[in-house]
């Protein structure tokens, strides 16, 4: 059975891999900086939602 710490570590790892993949895609396509800012805001919202859900569980 996995512990919270293990799930949390996997989540952080997955987020960093996603960010790295987005950076690589951005380099290949050459996207504008406005899109990058929107993606960062989207990630921040996701993190906030996850934190709220975890607080509700406790």
RACORQUI-V721364 format. One record per backbone hydrogen bond with DSSP energy under -1.0 kcal/mol. CO is the residue of the C=O (numbers start at 1). NH is the residue of the N-H. If there is no record, write none. Layout:
CO,NH + CO,NH
This chain:
3,7 + 4,8 + 5,9 + 6,10 + 7,11 + 8,12 + 9,13 + 10,14 + 11,15 + 12,16 + 13,17 + 14,18 + 15,19 + 16,20 + 17,21 + 18,22 + 19,23 + 20,24 + 21,25 + 22,26 + 23,27 + 24,28 + 25,29 + 26,30 + 32,36 + 33,37 + 34,38 + 35,39 + 36,40 + 37,41 + 38,42 + 39,43 + 40,44 + 41,45 + 42,46 + 43,47 + 44,48 + 45,49 + 46,50 + 47,51 + 48,52 + 49,53 + 50,54 + 51,55 + 52,56 + 53,57 + 54,58
